[in-house]
Amino acid sequence: MYLSGSRNSTILKMFGIIAGSYLFDDKFGLDKNLSGEIRHGFFANLMRARLEEHNLLTELDDKGSYLPNVHWRERNSLIKEKYWEEIDEILKDFSRRFDKRITDAEEWMKIDLHTANSERLFSFKPSLDEIDHIKDILNVSEDASYVVNYLIGILSSKTDAALLAVRERLNGEFKSDITELFQTTIEKLNVAKGGAALLDLMNALVRVRNEIQEDIHTATQWFYKSENPEISAGTLDRLVEIAVRSFEKVRGNAYVINLNIPHSFGNVPVNGRIGKPFILAIINLLDNCYVHSGLHQATQVSIAGDISGATADLMIENNLSNEKQESLDERILDDIRAKISRSDVSAHIRGEGGTGLIKANHEISYLGVRSNLTIKRMEDKFIATIAYDFSEFSS
């Protein structure tokens, strides 16, 4: 620590307490807002979506190595093995480098309060000048609220500066790095493929290289202050509409979602304090539809609902590819249900992990003890149902 003495220690402790609430309050803290876009995977999902749709990324095996790109190997089965081995290494390296850029970006988007980690743009460690100003305020004012507001003003200014820095880095360094990665990969493939055409693969790389610029712009729009962290949706029909619009904004693409909720949802109350977690739960379930259906953007998603007593059921349904239908048996579903209901899920979420279903269930826990998430498969459909108990909020 660069400060010493009991007075300085007291100032730092006071600043730390207020900063802790400002940043990490479960309902209204900055970390809660950032986690909606970063920790809940929206940024990585948005960046990866077009590449996954065009089969440009490969997965990791149990040892952390990237697997061969089977899709493009099968599409180009006539290419000689001696060429394909090098092509496959280029595609695996592309996946590794792309994922590294996403991971690095997620790191500098996070909050740093104590360590002064140079990689994180949201740094809230007070400077020596700020400590001196706090001392001056304490010397001239005995009004506790004035001092607290002054400290919050410092934190707010740091937040504004960090949000601007994130937007600038996304639009500058990050965008340039991604464009360069695509370009160098295209150049390497042009050399490695010899006289082979590989037209579909090359066209996919060029198309995604251009289209991902729009996704990066979408991500920059997340890094503005929300006018009000408590979302006053009012009624369930309104909340579902907000969630669908928010999902479309997060994804940045045109997704056709068939919304068929009953008119009676207009009479189901939603308290402001549960509005944001409810919306995040729906967004995560919608995202799960497209990520795990095997059909990508061609996935057919519908939202329906029903009311029984003081419980509103919100059903989010998507179709499945033939491959997903074969793999998603009852044993796998039971395993997913077990992961969803794990008691340490909160810690799991804070560790940056978890599928869309786990993240959705975490948010649903804020709706009340009688609200829950269930999943099932019916033939070629996967259905996730939020059972929302609104008796607590009924007049």
N, C-alpha and C positions, 0 to 999 in steps of 0.2 A: 504494500500500500504506500502511495506516495505522500500521504498526510500523517501527521503524528499529533499527539496531544489529546486531552480529553474532550476539548471543545470540538476539534475537528472530527473526532470519532463520533461524537453525538450528532453532528451535522450529517455525516455519512450514514449513520444508522437511521436518522429521520428520513433522509432522502431515499434510502433503501426500502423503508417501510411503505412510503407513498408510491415509489416506483413499482414496488411489488404488486400493489393493488391496481395501479394504472395499467400494468402490463399483463398480469396473470389472474385477475379476477375471473372466476369461472363463467360469469354471465356477460360481463361487459369489457373485459380486458382486451388490450390490443392483440395479445397472443391468441385469444379465442377467435378474433376476427381473422387473423392471418392463417390460423389453422384450417379455416374453411377452404382456403385456396391452396395451401401448401401441404399441411399435415394430412388433410383428407384426400390428398392425391390428385386434386383437380388439375394442378399445373402439369404434373407428369402425364396424366391421362390426356390432357389437351394436346400436349406436344407430341405424344406418341400415336395419337388416334389415326392420323392420315398414313403414317408409316406402317402401322399394323394393318390398316385396310388394304394396303398395297403389298403386304408381306415383305417389307424391307427390313424388319427387325427379327432377330432370332432370340430364343430364350436361353437362360442359363441352365446348365446341368447341376447335379448335386455337388459337384466339386468347384462350382463357380466359373466354369469355362463355357463359352458361347457354343451352342450347338450349330451344326451345319444348316444352311438354308435349304430345307428339303423342297419347298415350293418351287423355287426357281431352278433347282436341279432337275426336278421332274418335268418342268415346262421346257427345259432345254436338254433333253436326254440325248440328243444327237451330237452334242459337243464332246470332243475327245476329253478323256479323263485328265490328261496332262494339263489341259487348259482349265478345266473346272476346278481342280484343286487350288489353283491360285485365285480364281474368281471367288471361291467359297471363303478363302482366307480374307479377301478384301471385304466381303459382305459381313463376316464376323467382326472384323476390325471396325467397320462402320457402326455396327450395333454397339460395340464396346465404347467407342468414342462418343457416340450420340448419348448413350445412357450416362456417361461420365459428365457431359456438359449439363444434363438435366440435374444430376445429383449436386454438382457444384453450384448451379443456380439456386436450387432449393436451400443450400447451406447459406449463401449470402443473403437470402430472403428472411432468415430467421432472426430471432431476438437475442442480443447479447447484453447482459446487465453487469456482469462482474469481471469477465475475463479479458475484455478489450480485444476480442478475436478480430483480427484485421479483415477476415473474410466476410464477416457479417455486417451488413449495412445498417441494421437496426441496432446501433450501439447506444446504450443509455448510461454508460459510466460517466459521472460528472467530471468536467475539466477543472483545472485549478482556478481559472477565472470564474467559473460558475460557483465554486465553493466560496470564493471571496465575496461574490455578490450575495450569496445566501447569508454570509456573516454580516454584511452591511444591513440587510433587511432585518435580521434578528436584533441588531443593535438599535434600530430606530423604531421598530414596531413590536407591540405586545399583543397584537391581534393575531390569534392562531390561524383563523380562517384566511387572513391575508397572506400569511406565510405559506400555507398549504396551496392556495391558488397560485402563488408565485412559483412554487415547485412544480405544480401541474403545468404551468405555462412553459417551463423549461422542457418538460417531457413532451409537451405538444409540439414545440418548435423542433425538437429532435425527430419526432415522428414525421412532421412535414418534410424535413430535409431527407429523411430516409426513404420516404415514399417517392419523392422526386428522384433520388439516386437509383432506386430500383427501376423506375420507368425508363430512366436514361440508359441504364446498363442493359435492360432488355432490348430497347430499340437500337442500341449501339453495339457494344461488345458482343453480347449474346447473339444477336441477329447475324452479325458478321461472322462469328465463329460457326454458326449452323450453316450459313450459306457456303462458307469455305469448305466445311466438311463434305457437303454434297458435291461441290465442284471437284475437290481432290479425288473423291471416290469415283466420280464419273470419268475423270482422266485416267485413273489407275485401271479401271475396267476396260477402257478403250485400248489400252496397251495389252492387258492380259488376255482379252478375248480373241486376239489375233484377227483372223478373217471372219469370225462368227458375228452374226448380226446382233443378237440379244436385244432386239428392238423393244419388246415389251418391258424388259427390265430397265433399259436406258430411258424409255419414255416415262416409266413410273418414277424414276429418280428425278428427272427434270420437272415433272408435274408437281411432285410433293415439295421439291425445293422451292418452287414458286408459291404454292398454296400455303406453306407453313408460315410465310410472312404474315398472312392474315391472322393465324392463330397466335403469333407472338404479339401482334397489336391487341388482340382480345385480352391476353394476359396482362398487358400494361394497364388496361382499364380497371382491373381489380384493385390496383394500388392507389386508390383515392380514399379519403376518409368517408366512412358512412355517416350520413346525417344523424341517424338514430340507431344505436345498436339493438334497441328493443323494437321488433317488428310488430306493428299493430294490424295484423291481418283481419282481425274481427271475427270472421266466420271461416269454416273449413273450405267452402268452395273458393273463397278469395285466396286462401293460403295455397291451395293446390295450383291455382292459376299463377301465383307469384313464383312458386317452385318450378313450374314448367318454363316460365319465361327466364328465370335465373339459370336453369339448366341450359337453355338455348344460348344464353349469353356466355356461360362458362365454356361450353363446347365450341361456340363460334361457327357452327355449321347449321344447315337446315335439316332438322330431324322431324319426321312426321310422327307425332304422338297423338293417338286417338283418345281424346278426353271425353269420357262418358259418365260423369258423376251425377248422382241424383240431385234434383232441385232441393231436396230436404237438407243437403249439406249447407245450404244458406242459413239454416237455423241452428247449426252446430257451432257453439262458441269456441274461440281459440284465444286464450289469454296471451297478452303481449310477451310475457316472459318466456313462453315456450314456442313463440313464433319462429325464431331463428333455428333452434335445434330441429323443429318439425320440418322446416324447409330443407335443411341440410340432409335430413334423413331421406326425404323424397328424392333430392338431387342424387344422393349416393345410390339409391335403388335404381334410378333411371340410368345412371352411368354404368351400373352393374349389368343392366340389360344389354347394352351395346358392347361392353368389354368382353362378356362371357357367353354371348349367344352363338358365336362362331360365324355370325353374319355381318358384323360390323355395322356400317351405316344403313345397310338394307334391312336391318332388324325391324320387325313390326312390333310396336309397343302400344299398349292401351292401358288406360287408367279408368277403373270403375269403382263403384262404392255401394255400400248398403248400411242401414242403421237398424240396430236391434236394441231397444231400450235406451240406455245411456252410453252405448258403444257404437262408434262409427268405424266400419271396416273399409279401408282404402286398399284396393287390389291393383298392383302394378304387374302387368303380364307381358311377356315377350316370347316370340317363337324361337326355336332352336334349330341349328343346322343338324344334318343327319349324324355327323360325327359327335356333336354334343349330346344328341339324344342317346346314342349308344353308350357314351361314357357316364352320363348322369343317372346312375341307378339309385335305388333306395339306400344302399350302403354308403354311397358318396353323399347323398342328401343327409343321412344321419350324422356323418362326419362333419358336414358343414354346420348342421344344427348345434353340434357339440362345441364347435369353435365359436359360434355366435354367442352361446350362453356362458362361456368361460367367465369365471368370477374376476379374473385379472385383466379383463378387456380394457379397462380404463388406462392401466399402465401400458398395455399393448399399443393403444392409440397414441399415447404420448411418446412411445418409442418409434413413431413414424410408420408403423406397420398396419397390416390388416386389409382385408378385402372390402369392397363396397358394402357388403352385407354386414360385416362386423362394425364398420364405421356407422352405418345406418342404425344398427341396434344400440350403439353407444349413445347416439343422439336421442333415440326413442326413450331411453332410460330417464331423460329429463321431463317426459310428458306425464309421469306418474307411475306408481307401482303397478297399477292395473292395466297399463298400456303395454303392448308387446309386439314383436315381429315374428311371423311364422312364414315358412316357405314350403312349397310343394311343386311337384311336376305332374302335369296332366297331358299325357300323350306327347305332342310336340311343343308344349307350352311350359314355361317356367313362371311361377306365380309367387310373388312376395306380398304378404298382407300385413298392413299396420292396423292393429286393433287399438283404437284411440278411445279411452274412457274419459268422457267429458262431464261426468256427474259433478266433479269438483267445481266446474265453471258454470254450471247451469244455475239460473236464477230461481 
